[in-house]
C-alpha cells in the first residue's frame, strides 16, 4: 500500500500504549500492508504501528530476509542471560547505544485471517521482538539504557538536528 513516515521522539503517540487491533477490518489490512512496505526499506528490522502514527497493537519485522507481521502480540517468554547489544531506533535516528536484551524471545499474535502465530527468535530477531513490544507499550529503547549511556543519549538527543521541542 504505502511506505509511511516514521514518527520521531517527541510525538505523543510513541509514549502511548497501543489498543488492540480489530483483526478482520479493512483498516487493519491496510495497516498491515503499510507496516510491511515500511519495514522493507534497507536497514529496518522492525516497525511498530505507533511509529507510523497508528495507535493499534501491531508490528512488522524484517530480519535476515524474513518479513512478517503480528497483530495484538503478547510477549510469551524471554530467556537467556541478558546481553549487551548495539541498539538504535527509527524514531530516534542516528543514536545507537549498548542495551541489555535477552538473547531469545517468543511472541504470540494473530494474522489478518485470525490464525494464532508464534514468532520465536534469537539474536537480532529476539532483540527486534523485545524492541517492538516495548514500542507497543509506549516505551522507547533508550529508557532501558544503563544510566551512563542514558545520560549521554538524552544529551545527544537534544543536540540532534531533527529534535525540536
N, C-alpha and C positions, 0 to 999 in steps of 0.2 A: 504494500500500500504506500508507505512513505517513511523516509528517514526523518525522525523527529529531532528537534533541537534538545540538547541536554540542559536541564535546569542547573544553575550554579549555586554554590553555597551562598546562603543569604535568602534564597527563595523559601518562604514558609512551608511549602509542600514537602520539602526534604526533611523537615523536622516533625512532620505529622504522620502518625501511624496510618497505614492504609486500611481500607474497608474491604470485606470480601467481594470478589467479583461474581456477578451472575454468569454462570458458565455458558449458557446456550443463547446469549443475546448477540445481535449483530454488532453492538457497541464493543463487546468483549472480543469478538472475532476480529474486528478492525484493530483493537488494541494489540492483540497478539501479532497480527501482521506487521504493525508498526514496530513493535518490540523486536521482532525477528529482522526486519530491514535495518533497524538502527544498530543492532548488535553485530551485524555482519561487516561493518566498516572495519578496516585494519586497526589492530591494536586494542580491540574491545573484547573483554572476557565476559562481561555481563552488563545488563541494563535492567533496572527496576522500573516499574510503571511510574512511580512518583518522580523519577529522574526525567521523564518526558511529560510531566505535568498532569498525570492521571493518578488519582488517589485510590487506586484499586490494588489488591494484593495479587501481583503477577510479576514475573521476571523472565528474561531470556538469558541464554548463555551461549558462548561460542568458545569452546575450549578444544584446541588442537583439531580443528575442523569439525567437531561435533557441535551442531547448533540445535537448540531446543528451547522450550519454554515450560513454565509451570504456572498454573492458576491456583490461588489460595494455598500456597505451600506452607508446610509446617516442618520445622527442623526436628527430625526424629531423634537424631543422635550425632554427636561428635565424639571422636575418640583419638587416643594417642596423646603423648606429651606435647603441649603447645610448643610450636617452633616459631622463631622469628622469621618472618617472610617480608620481602620488599613489597609494599602495597601502595597503590595510588587510587585515584577515583576520578571518573569523568566529571563529576560535579565539583571537584576541587582540582582543576587542571594544573599540571606542572609540578605538583608536590608529591613526592614519594618518600615514604618513611618505613623503617622496620616496624612490623606489627606482629604480635603474637596471635597465631591461629592454630587450631587443631589440624593435624595432617590428614585426617579422614573425616568425612561428613556424609550424612544421609538425610535427604529431604523428600517429603511426600507431598504431592499435589495432584491436580486433575488437569485433563486436557479439555479442549473445546467439546469433545464428544462425551465428557463426563467420566472418562476412564481414569481410575486412580493409577498414578505412576510414581515410582521411586526413582530418584536420581542419586547415585552414590558416587563418590569420587575421592581421590587422594591428591595431594599436592595442589596444583593450580585449581583443579575442579573443586576440591574441598574449600579452598580459600574463596573462590568465587561464590560458592553456595553460602558460606558464612557472611561474606560481604553483602550479597544481595538480600539475604534475610535481615541483616541489620538495617538496610535501607527501608525495607517494608515496615520496620518498627520505628522508623524516624530517627535512626542513628547513623551518623557519618563515621567513616573509618578512623579519622584522627581522634575521635572521642575515646578510643581504646588504646591510644599510644601510651608508651611509658612516659612518665612526667617530663623527663628531659627532652624527649622528642616532641611531645605535645606543645611544650613552651615554644620550641623553635618553629613548629608547624604553624601555630597561631600567629607568630610574628611574621613568618614568610607569607602567610595568607593575607595579612593586612597590607603587605607590600606588593602583592600581585597586581599586575595591570588590569586584570578582569574584575578584581574585587572592588566594590563600591558600596558604602553604607549611606 
